[in-house]
């Protein structure tokens, strides 16, 4: 092989090894789905972290929180600890949730998402006529989609203020 071929192979290998998350660690619900069936909400999937070009990070007290259209907490389900380093903790955790009340919003929350020194993107989900559509939470104060104003009546527990 000549030098050009070697260089091309190195570039291809570098590109193939790059994360699809870009510069941010991305937290989302994948490998399953959220749906309404027989008047019940069901979530069956994984809460996972897509690793970006950031230092390793660990997030404890990760929860999936279901909110009504009025912004009240319907249910909160503990997921546990997630880590971007497989030696420190899991990259994903399986969740199975059934709720009698159908949520308008489904959020993944942890008190450490926004206090971490790494860049993180947290996906959340809003109910639409076609199912649940994801939206991006860019900061702690943005609980619901941009342009949606809800006067949230919350409990004093941490998941009501994250």
N, C-alpha and C positions, 0 to 999 in steps of 0.2 A: 504494500500500500504506500501511496505517496503522502506527503505532508497535507495536501488539500483534503484528501479522503479521511485522514486521521482527524483533522480539525472538524470536518463535517460530522463525523461520528460522535465526537465529543459534544458538539452543539446539540445534536439530536438527543443524546443521552441526558444532557442537562435539561432540555425542554421536557422530555418525557418524565423526568423526576420532579418537576415543579408541581407545587400544590395548585389545585383548582380554586382555592380560597383567596388567592391574591395576598394582599398585605394584612388581611384581618383573619383572626380565628372566627369561624362562623358557627353559631349554635342554632340547630334547627330540629324539626321532627321529620324523620324520613323512614324509608323501608316499611311502609304501611299506609295508613290513611285515617282521615277523620270523616265521619259521616253520620247522618241522622237516619235511624231505622226504627220503625214502629214507635215513634214518638220519643226515642231515646238517643242521646249522643253517644257515639263510640269513637274511641281513639285507640288504634292498635299500631304501634310503630316503635321507633327508636328515637330517643333524644340523643343527639350526637354533636360532636365538635368536628368541623372541617378545619384542618390545620393550615394556617397561613404562615407568611414569612414574619413570624413574631417569636419572641422567646417562649419557652414552655410556660404553661399556666395551669393552675389547679383551681377548680371551683367547687365549693362545698354547698350544701343546702340547696341544691338545684331542685326546682319544683315546676310542675305544670299546673297553671292556675286558670280556671275557667271563669269568665266574666259574663254577666248579663249585658244587655244593650244599655242599661242604666249605669253600668260600671261597678256593680256590686259583685263580690266574690260568690260564685255558686259553689265551687269546690276547689280544693287545693290538694295535689297529690305529690308526695315526696318522691323524687327520682334518686337522690343521693349525690355522690361526688363524681365529677367528671374531670378529666385531665387531658392535656394535649400531649403528655408523655406517657406512653403505654406502660412504662416501668413504675409510674407513680399512681396510676389509676386508669379506669376504663375510658376509652374515647366515646363510647356510647352505652346507653342503658335502655333496656326494653321497658315500654310502658303499655299498659292495657287499662283503659279507663272507660267506665260506663256511667252516665249521669242521666237522671230522670228529667232534669231541666236542660234545655238546649242552649248552650252558650253562644253569645254573639262574637266573643273574642277568646282565643286560646293563647296564653303567653307562657314562655319559658322564663323563669326568674331565678335569680340567686343574688344575695347581697354582694357577692364578690364580682359579678359581671362588670359593674361600673366603678368599683374601687380598684380594680386591677390596673397595673401599669402597662398592660398590653392592649393593642387595638383589637376590639371585638365587635362583631356584628351579630345581633340577636334577631332571629326571625320570629314573627308573631303571626297570628292567623285570624282572619275576620270571616264570618259567615256571609256568603253571598247566595244568590239563587242557583249557582252552579257548584255549591259546596263551600269549602273553606279556602280562601285565597291568602297567600302570604304577604306580609308587608315587613318593612325593615324598621327596627327600633334603633335609632342612632344615639340615643342618650337615655339616661335613667328617667328623666321627666316625661319622655315620650312613651306613654303606655299604650295609647290607642293611635290609629292612623292619623297622619297629618291632616288637619282641617276638621277633625272630629273633636268636639268639645263636650265632655261629660263631667257633670258634677258628681264625683265619685264619693259614695258613702262607704267608708271602709272601717274595718276593725282595727285594733291597735297592733295586730300581729305583723311581723315584718313583711309578709308577702303582699300586704295591702298597700305598702308604701314603696315598693321597689319598681 
